[in-house]
Amino acid sequence: MKSKFHDTAPGFLARIRDQLPVMHRAERQLGEFLLDFPGELASYDAQELARLSGVSKATVSRFVRRIGFDSYEQARQAARDESRTGSRLFLAHAEPGLGSALDAALQEERDNIAWTFERIPETEIDALVDALFAARKVWIVGYRISQSFATYLSWQLVKLVDDIVTVPRAGETLGEHIASIRPDDLVIHIALRRRVTGTEAALHEIRATGARLALISDDGMARQDDAHWHFRCRCETRSPQFNHAAVMTLCHWIVVRASDRAASDGRHRLRRIDEINERLGEY
């Protein structure tokens, strides 16, 4: 019996890669264009796509049928579906926006931050900060790019929180740590796209420990109502690289509110850290 996990139809980009070697010249030109800028098919109609890629509208129609779709709209929907969880290339665009590149980039970051924080009540961040100080131990989980943010958040909070750790580290499995999580712990799981395959299973196992769970994700992840907190950060961009400005801003704001919450105890801890590091010659 075949496993159900192998019955999934090939994705939009996989179809193009599979057919590219046998395509005619104009179709190949369109195929190579879409491999670089797959999001354009989701954004434009057939006539506009033909203009952007330098082929005829008839070529676009033949191309769509060759990669296994009955219509342009069907291909367009497949591209849109894959863009929600697929390659960052879906974020790239062939035509630059108006104005200077720097102005556009700064506006993009402002828009992403505004979208994110319009959907996060300040009371939720304060409740998470309260849980940080009440927890027996704080675990910050992250894979791939998410681990960079997990490390940053842990590096900042270790100055304020007694017991905090980033997992998994090199050579470790997450299961080794989940087995040690207790109901009075707090887990902050950072799960930015593209997420590793076992993300949903890991969240299930973490919830089963009874620990409080805070999830930080991009806006492509559906809201997880069974997490105590789910902060969805918009990472939209016109470049091939995800824009993580909103994620960094959220991490920074958690640290700022934690510093405010720590008050005199936090300042005392920071002074003690500085004194110890001076004796160790680390400053």
Secondary structure, 3 states (H helix, E strand, C coil): CCCHHHCCCCCHHHHHHHHHHHCCHHHHHHHHHHHHCCHHHHHCCHHHHHHHHCCCHHHHHHHHHHCCCCCHHHHHHHHHHHHCCCCHHHHCCCCCCCCCHHHHHHHHHHHHHHHHHCCCCHHHHHHHHHHHHHCCCEEEEECCHHHHHHHHHHHHHCCCCCCEEEECCCCCCHHHHHCCCCCCCEEEEEECCCCCCCHHHHHHHHHHCCCEEEEEEECCCCCCCCCCEEEEECCCCCCCCCCCHHHHHHHHHHHHHHHHHHHHHHHHHHHHHHHHHHHHCCC
